[in-house]
Amino acid sequence: MPAQPQSSGSPAGEPVYLVIGYLRRSHGVRGEIIMDLHTDFPQRIKSGRKVLVGEKHTPLTFDTVRPHADGLLVSFRGIDTSEDVSKLRNQWVYVKAAEVPPLPEGQHYQYEMIGLDVVDEDGHPLGKLVEILETGANDVYVVRDDSGKEILLPAIPSVILNLDMDSRILKVHLLEGL
């Protein structure tokens, strides 16, 4: 899997764009291309959805969208041949963060959590949440202190005690060995 690019940030530190997919290679002769999914909400990817493609964030609109293996086969309005769509190969597909619908109460997008101050149950600072690793069983939070030392915390109920997004503080219980 290619490395995901860092999204451009707003002055408040929130990303302006969110990755939803990665364009692989053209498929067939009608301008379709295979897209890997990089979103938890594939149902939001549908015909008529406006997206931004590549480093220059070229605006395009999905024409057709259909399931294919672990991803999707997509085509874009105005791109009708395999030669034309192949120019989009190996590029990221973005949406504007401002256009992403809010999640239900108590749920947060990963980008919203990056930068949280992490403290132990007594309030002692442990560092900042700098990355979230998706492992399959549960996410792992990477916390880095000012000296660069990292702590890996499993995102499980016995470790994550409280998340206060208003104060931007994540309170955790350190398991023995962490």
VEXMAR-968752 format. One record per residue (C-alpha): residue in three letters; z, y, x. Coordinates in steps of 0.25 Angstrom, whole numbers, padded with zeros to 4 digits, always signed. Each point is the difference from the previous one (the first is absolute). Example, Ala and Ser with C-alpha at 12.3 -4.5 7.8 and 13.67 -1.06 7.14 Angstrom:
REM VEXMAR-968752
ala+0031-0018+0049;ser-0002+0014+0006;
REM end
This chain:
REM VEXMAR-968752
met+0000+0000+0000;pro-0004+0014+0006;ala+0012+0010+0002;gln+0002+0009-0011;pro-0003+0014+0003;gln+0011+0010-0001;ser-0002+0009-0012;ser-0001+0015+0001;gly+0013+0006-0003;ser+0004+0012-0009;pro+0009+0011+0005;ala+0012-0008-0007;gly-0004-0012+0008;glu-0005-0008-0011;pro-0014-0006+0001;val-0012+0007-0006;tyr-0008-0013-0001;leu+0004-0014-0003;val-0008-0013+0005;ile-0004-0009-0011;gly-0011-0008+0007;tyr-0008-0003+0012;leu-0016-0002-0001;arg-0004-0013+0007;arg-0015-0003-0001;ser-0012+0001-0010;his-0002-0011-0010;gly-0013-0003-0007;val-0011+0010-0001;arg+0005+0009-0011;gly+0009+0009+0008;glu+0013-0008-0002;ile+0010-0001+0012;ile+0013-0008+0002;met+0013+0007-0001;asp+0013-0005+0005;leu+0012+0005-0009;his+0011+0008+0006;thr+0007+0004-0013;asp+0010-0007-0009;phe-0008+0005-0012;pro-0014-0006+0001;gln-0001+0002-0015;arg-0001+0015+0002;ile-0013-0002+0008;lys-0011+0000-0010;ser-0014+0006-0003;gly+0000+0015-0001;arg+0012+0002+0010;lys-0002+0011+0010;val+0004-0004+0014;leu-0002+0006+0014;val-0006-0009+0011;gly+0001+0001+0015;glu+0007+0010+0010;lys-0008+0011-0007;his+0005-0004-0014;thr-0014+0000-0006;pro+0002+0001-0015;leu-0007-0012-0007;thr+0002-0007-0014;phe+0001-0014-0003;asp-0012-0005-0008;thr+0003-0015-0001;val+0013-0007+0004;arg+0002-0016-0001;pro+0009-0010+0006;his-0005-0007+0012;ala+0009-0010+0008;asp+0013+0007+0004;gly-0007+0014-0002;leu-0010+0007-0008;leu-0015+0002+0000;val-0003+0015-0003;ser-0012+0009-0001;phe+0000+0015+0000;arg-0008+0009-0009;gly-0013+0005+0007;ile+0000-0011+0011;asp-0009-0011-0005;thr-0005-0008+0012;ser+0007-0009+0011;glu-0005+0009+0011;asp+0006+0013-0006;val+0014-0007-0003;ser+0000-0007+0014;lys+0002+0015+0005;leu+0014-0001-0006;arg+0004-0013+0007;asn+0013+0000+0007;gln+0006+0012-0007;trp+0013+0003-0007;val+0000+0003-0015;tyr+0010+0011-0004;val+0005+0007-0013;lys+0007+0013+0000;ala+0016-0002+0000;ala+0001+0011-0011;glu-0009-0009-0009;val+0009-0012+0001;pro+0008-0003-0013;pro+0015+0000+0002;leu+0007-0013+0000;pro+0011-0005-0009;glu+0014+0005+0002;gly+0007-0006+0012;gln-0013-0004+0007;his-0007+0008+0011;tyr-0013+0000+0008;gln+0002-0004+0015;tyr-0005+0014+0005;glu+0011+0007-0008;met+0011-0008+0007;ile-0005+0002+0014;gly+0009+0011+0007;leu+0013-0004-0008;asp+0013+0002+0008;val+0006-0014+0001;val+0016-0001+0000;asp+0009-0012+0000;glu+0010-0002-0011;asp+0010+0009+0007;gly-0010+0012+0001;his-0003-0002+0015;pro-0014+0004+0003;leu-0009-0011+0005;gly-0013+0007+0001;lys-0013+0003-0009;leu-0008-0010-0007;val-0013+0000+0007;glu-0008-0012-0005;ile+0000-0011-0010;leu-0005-0013+0004;glu-0005-0010-0011;thr+0004-0014+0003;gly-0003-0008-0012;ala+0015-0004-0003;asn+0005+0014+0000;asp-0003+0014+0006;val+0006+0003+0013;tyr+0004+0015+0003;val-0001+0005+0014;val+0011+0010+0003;arg-0001+0008+0013;asp+0011+0009+0006;asp-0002+0013+0009;ser+0000-0009+0012;gly-0011-0008-0005;lys+0008-0013-0002;glu-0005-0008-0012;ile+0008-0008-0011;leu-0008-0009-0009;leu+0007-0001-0014;pro-0005-0010-0010;ala-0002+0007-0014;ile+0010-0009-0008;pro+0011+0003-0009;ser+0011-0004+0009;val-0005+0010+0011;ile-0006+0012-0008;leu+0012+0006-0007;asn-0005+0013-0006;leu-0013+0008+0001;asp+0002+0015-0004;met-0014+0006+0000;asp+0006+0014-0004;ser+0008+0000+0013;arg-0010-0008+0008;ile+0011-0010+0004;leu-0001-0015+0001;lys+0014-0007+0001;val+0000-0014+0006;his+0010-0011+0003;leu-0003-0005+0014;leu+0000-0015+0001;glu+0007-0007+0012;gly-0010+0000+0011;leu-0008+0012-0004;
REM end
